[in-house]
Every structure is written in structure tokens, then in C-alpha cells.
């Protein structure tokens, strides 16, 4: 399963532009828990950026923003389904690793 973050903005001419970021499988559960927390708490989410140089220096970007997640009626069910699929896949992979160790 793939999980992707889609960001969309409309121009003055009402034209949509978007950018998509894949979320690594190892981060799926953490991301889903973060979204669930933000939805349940109703607090706004801050977004900011960090520039990391090749030498490892970190610099906070001057761009930042705030937004609030809004869920559709079926949001809870969808998030729960995704979470179950991820956990199911993780259990399957653990079993595969254990079988390989036994061989």
C-alpha cells in the first residue's frame, strides 16, 4: 500500500496546482496516528520547513503556516481501515522474518 500527502493550491485564475509526497511505509502508522490526534483534539497543525545542508547543518526556513484538519463523515472508518491494513502487513512481514530465521 502507498500513502501519499497531497498539497493543493488554487491560483487567482482558479487553476489548481498540486504537489505529492510519498510517505515511507515505516512512517505510515505514525502519520495516521498524528492525523487522528489532530482530528480528535481539534487543534490547528503548524507546518514549517527545515533546510539541511550536506554537512548536516540545520536551518529553519522562514516559511510557516497553520491549518486545521477537517474530516468527512467516513474519515474515522477510512483511517481505521488503513491502520488495520498496515498492521496486518507488519504482522505478515514479521512472520516471514521468523520463518527465514528458522530455516
C-alpha positions in Angstrom: 0.0 0.0 0.0 1.2 3.5 -0.8 0.4 6.5 1.3 0.9 10.0 -0.2 0.5 13.5 1.1 -1.1 15.8 -1.5 -0.9 19.5 -1.2 -3.1 21.6 -3.5 -3.4 25.4 -4.0 -5.6 27.4 -6.3 -4.3 30.4 -8.3 -6.1 33.7 -8.9 -7.5 32.2 -12.1 -9.0 29.3 -10.1 -6.4 26.9 -11.6 -5.3 24.1 -9.2 -1.6 23.2 -8.7 -0.6 20.3 -6.5 2.5 18.5 -5.3 2.6 15.0 -3.9 4.9 13.5 -1.3 5.2 9.8 -0.7 5.2 8.7 2.9 7.6 5.8 3.6 5.9 2.6 4.8 7.9 2.8 8.0 6.1 6.2 8.7 2.5 5.1 7.8 1.3 4.3 11.3 2.9 7.4 12.8 1.4 9.6 10.2 -2.1 8.1 10.7 -1.8 8.5 14.5 -0.8 12.1 14.0 -3.8 12.8 11.8 -6.2 11.1 14.2 -4.8 13.1 17.1 -5.2 16.3 15.2 -8.8 15.5 14.3 -9.8 14.4 17.8 -8.2 17.3 19.5 -9.4 19.9 17.0 -6.2 21.9 17.4 -4.5 23.5 14.4 -1.5 22.0 12.9 1.6 24.0 12.3 3.7 23.5 9.2 7.2 24.7 8.7 10.3 23.7 6.8 13.9 22.9 7.7 16.9 23.2 5.4 19.6 20.6 6.0 22.9 21.2 4.3 25.2 18.4 3.1 27.4 18.9 6.1 24.3 18.3 8.4 23.7 21.9 9.4 20.1 22.7 10.0 18.4 26.0 9.4 14.7 26.7 10.0 13.0 28.2 6.9 11.2 31.5 7.1 8.1 29.9 5.7 5.5 28.5 8.0 1.7 28.2 8.3 -1.2 26.8 10.2 -4.1 24.7 9.1 -6.8 22.5 10.6 -7.7 19.0 9.5 -11.3 18.5 8.6 -12.7 15.0 8.3 -15.5 13.8 6.2 -18.2 11.6 7.8 -16.4 8.4 6.8 -13.0 9.6 7.9 -12.8 7.6 11.1 -13.6 4.4 9.2 -11.1 5.1 6.4 -8.3 5.8 8.9 -9.1 2.7 10.9 -9.1 0.6 7.7 -5.7 2.0 6.6 -4.3 1.4 10.1 -5.6 -2.2 10.1 -4.0 -2.9 6.7 -0.7 -1.5 7.8 -0.7 -3.6 11.0 -1.7 -6.7 9.0 1.2 -6.2 6.6 3.6 -5.7 9.5 2.4 -8.9 11.1 2.9 -10.8 7.8 6.4 -9.4 7.4 7.3 -10.4 11.0 6.1 -13.9 10.3 8.2 -14.0 7.1 11.3 -13.0 9.0 10.7 -15.6 11.7 10.3 -18.3 9.1 13.6 -17.3 7.5 15.4 -17.5 10.8 14.1 -21.0 11.4 15.5 -22.2 8.1 
